[in-house]
Amino acid sequence: MPPTPKARIIIIGGSMAGLFAATALRNLGYDARIYERAGEALANRGAGIATHDELYAAVRAAGMELRDEMGVRSKGRIMFERDGSVIGRHDMPQVMTSWGLIYRFLRAQLEDAQYHGNRALRAIETRGDEVIAVFEDGTRVAGDWLLGADGTRSTVRALVAPQVPAEYCGYFGWRGLIDEARVPAEVLAEFDERMALCMAPGGHWLGYLVAGPGDALAPGRRWYNWGWYRTADEARLRDHLTDARGHHHENGIPHDLIREELIEAMRAEARAWLAPQVQSVIAATPRPFLQGMYDFCAPRFVHGRVVLIGDAAATARPHCGMGVSKAAEDASSFAAALDAGQLGSWETARVAYARSVVEWSRDLGSYIGPQPEDPLHRAKAERHMRPDVLMAATAAARPQRFLEEVAARLA
Ligand SMILES: Cc1cc2nc3c(=O)[nH]c(=O)nc-3n(C[C@H](O)[C@H](O)[C@H](O)COP(=O)(O)OP(=O)(O)OC[C@H]3O[C@@H](n4cnc5c(N)ncnc54)[C@H](O)[C@@H]3O)c2cc1C
């Protein structure tokens, strides 16, 4: 007879946080099951994931070794002036792995009986020590604990902590993911196997190579992944999320519904402000897409028998590149704390860590979006738009130093 599980854990959300949690809890003898809104395998959402010490450690704790061949090697950073000349280089050897590669590894660790797709959470009920998840399709599942691993716009958080909404940062990102063969060969050569950056009024552009279809790493078969941050007030964001029929897609507009005139306007801005090399990448992107930037940090992660982890608990802006490692550490440390009966100290430590990550990502994005007049903000913004700082701090390979600085400031 199989051993009796220690407790039943309902996990809402089957992306990074949910998968890391299910793996860690199962390894400790819990009956952990995922309920995910999407019906199919999840798409490559973050596309490129810059690796760093914290990510290696978190992924190792889940039983996976992130080897160099699990991504594209980058020598560091290179930044271009608007006229195409090189402003500077910063050496920072790093592997650019992919969101999909980590997702597929984690998903393969779980039995199908542990992962239920097409199950969108609608409500949570409690009955004594039991927590019951109620899904949109009317089904109900009872458990001892419920984990909210359902991302920035978490339904779980809306139910247990409605006073903590995700906040719009005052900018969105245009993004592109294209076959590297579309990028002119001489431009790829100039990028010198580095993350390329270029400053423009209202936000910088950055791009780098990532694994291609089927996790291909061979030159010529990879993808080029880019993003361009654009300052925009709420009205402008709303306009960009509205399709040609006037329908507003608040939670993200499908790529093929973005209005052509907006893409054309972005391309025109690119011609006015970005280096010719960068313009050629944007011109080679048939369907750029866009994403609003949101952040927040919930003051509490534990709400009775309901616990928030990953982006549902705190979402940092992407500049720090720490969303996946934070989700993984939330998940594995939660499993260990539950087992040890130490959820109180777990919550204190994780909230403090999340605040540092969110605050650091705000520092990095401080020159984008609305600019408060106070001298402190102005000094911070001026510092973080300096080429040397932008190149060294964006998705840094050794984030510890930056996090410690921020933690000391917040303490
Ligand atoms: C542009 C961009 C670039 C990024 N780059 C990086 C990077 O380089 N490095 C890095 O570490 N991170 C990066 N990130 C962040 C990273 O992708 C996230 O932090 C990470 O995916 C968070 O994982 P999660 O599981 O907490 O949430 P999510 O990945 O958002 O997953 C939440 C899941 O919950 C499901 N769900 C939602 N509501 C319900 C419901 N009601 N019922 C059931 N299921 C539900 C969703 O379908 C989804 O699958 C980037 C993010 C963006 C936007």
The ligand as an ORCA input file, in Angstrom:
! r2SCAN-3c Opt
* xyz 0 1
  C       8.359     40.532    -20.739
  C       8.713     39.619    -19.616
  C      10.006     39.121    -19.519
  C      10.360     38.286    -18.450
  N      11.656     37.859    -18.362
  C      12.006     37.092    -17.304
  C      13.376     36.650    -17.157
  O      14.278     36.921    -17.954
  N      13.675     35.898    -16.065
  C      12.728     35.550    -15.139
  O      13.039     34.857    -14.164
  N      11.442     35.955    -15.267
  C      11.055     36.712    -16.312
  N       9.765     37.128    -16.424
  C       8.800     36.797    -15.342
  C       8.353     35.352    -15.338
  O       7.835     34.987    -16.597
  C       7.281     35.204    -14.240
  O       7.758     35.767    -13.043
  C       6.948     33.753    -13.966
  O       6.377     33.164    -15.108
  C       5.963     33.698    -12.789
  O       5.461     32.410    -12.641
  P       4.083     32.154    -11.888
  O       3.858     30.686    -11.990
  O       4.085     32.788    -10.559
  O       2.966     32.945    -12.716
  P       2.526     32.783    -14.237
  O       3.649     32.302    -15.072
  O       1.843     34.048    -14.617
  O       1.444     31.617    -14.201
  C       0.174     31.730    -13.613
  C      -0.675     30.552    -14.111
  O      -1.934     30.575    -13.441
  C      -2.969     30.287    -14.381
  N      -4.209     30.890    -13.855
  C      -4.516     32.215    -13.772
  N      -5.732     32.366    -13.223
  C      -6.201     31.125    -12.968
  C      -7.416     30.631    -12.409
  N      -8.405     31.468    -11.999
  N      -7.588     29.286    -12.280
  C      -6.622     28.425    -12.683
  N      -5.445     28.838    -13.235
  C      -5.235     30.177    -13.365
  C      -2.499     30.933    -15.660
  O      -3.118     30.356    -16.802
  C      -0.978     30.632    -15.602
  O      -0.655     29.432    -16.232
  C       9.381     37.939    -17.477
  C       8.071     38.410    -17.589
  C       7.732     39.259    -18.636
  C       6.320     39.777    -18.721
*
